[in-house]
């Protein structure tokens, strides 16, 4: 039933909360932000598995890339940022694609 599904505003809020949490962690704001980001990553992993339209795949991949970036897994982060960008493009999610490009650019600038 539709009353058991999360509301769109809640999903969007959790998505941005995860991205922001990983960014705050990398800015040195504390371990609790990494934990919060991982919690949001797990939620989107679950949503991506449940979705038959792959509408959550690019969001999950972007959160996963942010997690790798926060764990200093540079090669994995690059691969998954690129996968997120491709997934968003392939599914017509231009806002997600733009955000993925922005996050990827910030990540690349941080490792130079």
N, C-alpha and C positions, 0 to 999 in steps of 0.2 A: 504494500500500500504506500501511497505517496507521503503519508504522514510520517513514515519511518525514514524517508530519505532526508539527508541534510539539505538545508535551504541554500540557494545559490549564494546569497550574501555571506553565509557562514563559511562555505567552501572557499570563496574568494578571499575572505579575511584570513583564513588559516593558511592559504597559499602565500600571501604576502607576509604574514607573520613568520613563516618558515624562512623565507628569503631574508627578511630583515634580521631574524635571529642569527643566522649564519654570518651575516655581515657584521653584526655587533660583536660576535665572538671573535672574528678576525681582527676587529678593531681593539681588542683587548678588554672588552667590557665584562668578561667573566664566563666561567664554565657553564653556568646555568643557561646561557644563550645557545651554546652548542647542544645541550640536552633538549632545549625547546625546539630547535631546528630539527633534531633527530625525531622528535615526537611528531612533528608535522610531516616529515618525510615518510614515516610509517603509515600515517593516515592516507597519504596520497599513493603510496604503494598499494594499499588495500583498494582504494577507489579505482586505480588504474587496472587492477586485476578484475574488478567487478564490471567495469565499463565495456560494453560490447562495441562502442563506437570509437574507442581510443581517445576520447576527448580529454582524458586526464593524463595520457602518456607523456606529453611534452612537459606538463607541470611536474609530474613525478621525476622525469629526467633532469629538469632544471634543479629541483631540490636535491637530487642525488649528486649532481655536479657541484653544487654549493657545499654539500657535505664532504665530498672528496677534496675540494679546495680548502676547506677548513681543517682537514686532516693532513694537509700538505702532500696529498697524493696527486702530483702535478699531471702525470701522464693520464691517469684515470679521469681527472677533472676535465682535461682538454677533450678527451674522447666523448665524454658524456655531455659536455656543453655543446659540442658539435652535433651529437645525436638529438639533443633537445631542440636545437635550431631546426634541424631537418624534419623532426617529427611535427613541430609547430607549422612549418611551411607546408608539409605534405597534407596536413589536416585543415589547412586554411585558417589557422589561428594566428593572425598577423600580430595581435597584441602580445601573445606569448612569444612569438618569434622575436619581436623587437626587444622585449624584456630579456630574453635569453642572450641576444647579441650584446645588450648593455652590460649584463652581468659577466659575460665572457670577456668583454673588453676590459672591465675593471679588474678581473682576475689576471688577465695577461699583463696589464700595467703593473700589478702588484708583484709579479715574479721577475720583472726585468731589473 
